[in-house]
Amino acid sequence: MQNRENAECLIPKGAVSSRKAASSRSSFSQVLAPGREHEVAEYFAFLYADSSDVLTVADIVRMTGLLKTTVIKHLCTGHIRSISSSPRYLVPKVYLLDFVASQHFIELRTDSQEFKRILVGFEEWRR
């Protein structure tokens, strides 16, 4: 396979993608009015009140509906704070609640069915 530069391709880099359009993905920003980000943290605190105060990556995947690779990426970039790092991240529940109330999480778009289920649960909880 040749490099795009060597092949003198007429299609601009990034013009074609096999990824689904971002607009078809779900996010909390689609159902949340600006300035109401705290409601997401309240929902997660209510939903997981009985869960451990220190979470693993697997716990965060289960709780948020995000993919494991996405959670690890957010841990590596510091969007999700932790008290220990790779290979075994430990995250206090309060750090996860900070993350889910952040604009970054609110605007995060995903095709994850588990995330969509959590989003629907949030809408029902708000009623």
N, C-alpha and C positions, 0 to 999 in steps of 0.2 A: 504494500500500500504506500502511495506517495504522500508526502506532506502537501498540504493545501498550497503552501507558498511555491513549491516546486512544480505543481501541476497547473499553476496559473488558473485556479478555479474562479469562475465568474460569480459564484454564490458567496456573498459576504460571510465571514466567520460569525457564527451565532445566529444566522438567519433561519436555519432549519434545526429543529430539535425533535427528538422522539418523546420528550416529556410532555405530559398533559398540560394544558393551559392552566396557569395559576388561578384563574378566575373560577375554575371548576372545583377547586379545593376548598375545604372547610376551614374556617377560622373563627375565633371568638369575636373578632372585630366586626363580623357580619351581623351579630346579634346583640352587641353591646354598645350602648351610647357612650360617647367620649366622657371621661371623668368618672366612669363607673367601674374602673378596673378592679377596685377593691372587692366587688361582688364575686369575681372569679376566685380570689383567695378565700373569701367566706364560704363559697360553695365547696372548694376542696377541703377546707378545714372541717366543715360539716360532714362531708362525705367520708373523710378518713380520720375522724376524731379518735377512733379506737386503734388506729395503726401505730406502729412503733414510732418513737421520736427520732430515731436515726434510720435512714433509708439506704438501700442499696440501689444499684442501677436497675436491677430487675423490679424492685418496688416502684421506682419512678416510671418505668415503662408501663407497668400495670396501672398505675394511678393516673397517668396523663394520656395514655394511648399513643404516645410517640414511639417511634422505632428505637431499638437499642442503639443503633449507630447515631441517631439524631441526639439522643440523650448524652452519649459520650462526647459528641461534638460540642454540645453546650457546656458540658463539664470542662472540657479542654480549653474552651474560649473564655470561660469564666462567667457565662450567662447564668449557669447554675453553680453556686458556690458549694464547696465541699470542705470537710475537715481532714480528708486524706485523698490521695490521688492514685493514679493507675498503679497496679492492676486492679485494686479494689477501692472504688470510691465509696465513701460514707458521707451521706448528706443529711444534716439535721432537717427535720420536717419544716421548721421555720424558714430555712433557706429555699426549700421547694415552694412554700407559700409566697415568698418574695418573688420567685421566678414566675409563677403563674399570674401574679398581679402586675408583672412588668409589661411594658408596651411591646417588647420583643416577643413574648409568648402570645399576647393578645392578637398580634398581627401574623403570627406563624400560621402558614397554610399547609395542610397535609391531606392525603387521600386515605389515611388510616381509618379503617372501619371502627376500631375501638375509640379513636379520637372523636369520630362523628357521633358515636353512642354517648360519650361523655358530654359532648356539646348539646345533644338533645336533652340529656338529663339536666343540664344546667338551665336550659330554657324552661323545662317543666318545674324545676326548683324555684325559679324566679316568680312563677305565677302565684 
